[in-house]
């Protein structure tokens, strides 16, 4: 008797076709500043395909077009990469960086939409989510691209890295506001540890290496495993063309982080870094869910608690602590505060390792320590909550949170719009089918050229 893979059942049951629907039903009133597209990516293998790991499912991007208080369209499209048709990542000549699932994230930079998976090149999409092809920044990008690039809200630069289980282990890249790759540098001292996300402050690039590292004995298709002898570290690198020459690595407590909430320099020159992390048992339970192994947790993110590190470069020390005992993942914020001290952060809450507690959208007030939760409801799973500023915003939390909800009881999905201040429901858009639980996404506001003539 075989047990169905958890990432192919329940909230994560894949869709079997591509759909376009127009003039979607809206409950409530969509704010007029929500003019653009919410795009969200996730792993959705084709019918008949059972990947050996959640992360190996082919990428499918979902898009919802909002304008003038209307939900004009929804569409979902597979990212048509060579891997979608079965092309292997490893070849006789080495890895094929175009053989991507392209299923982790989707972003826009300099007018170009990119679907991302950290082991590969990005894939360009049209505004209607059709696949253009692999994109290598005019031949200048020769490494993979992380699925979590960071755009500086002041300069418009896009920072990202390429990591590899073989040297060079870590290469930092910078793309200017016009979309040109202008800088690439190998980062000394990095190891084969898994590096999924990183942080960008006003003056530094911050890399995180946990206890999960390359392991060729792991046969799930994602060759990484927890190793007690892999040092957990934070790398702090000054921004600028010669920053790699001055990177410093600081030892931290064992653990593993997938996603950064934010990082910034405080008034004493220390670097404050926050994000959900797991311990060894949390990683074991989560990994077993991701591969469908016995002894797995009930959720894809188990024992994932928010941790804070305060790195003092002058003293050479790191203070760290778990600052909340709620199991959360997919942290987000008002991205105008990326790299500077922020007051508010958002996340998705999950049931604990015994299955208790429900799904919700969480708001943290870092000044007061308060935590507010918008409970999504029974058998309803929210996606990563994307922040969109309100028109004329004067406060950090003046805006809206957009999350796509999978509803198992109704076998349906809605785009839920919440007030980012109090988490009250503002509006809901009914989608033509249930959207599987996914990974990351972005709000792409209209440019002047996208807006209809007056």
Secondary structure by P-SEA (a helix, b strand, c coil): ccccccccccccccccbbbbbccccccccccccccbbbbbbbbbbccccccccccccbbbbbbbbbccccccbbbbbccccccccccccccccccccccccccccccccccbbbbbbccccbbbbcccccccccccccccccbbbbcbbbbcccccbbbbcccccccccbbbbbbcccccccbbbbbccccccccccccccccbbbbbbccccccccccccccbbbbcccccbbbbbbcccccccbbbbbbbcccccccccbbbbccccbbbbbbbbbcaaaaaaaaaaaaccccccccccccbbbbbbbbbccccbbbbbbcccccccccccccccccccccbbbbbbbbcccccbbbbbbbbcccccbbbbbccccccccccbbbbbcccccccccbbbbbbbbbcccccccbbbbccccccccbbbbccccccccccbbbbcccccccccc
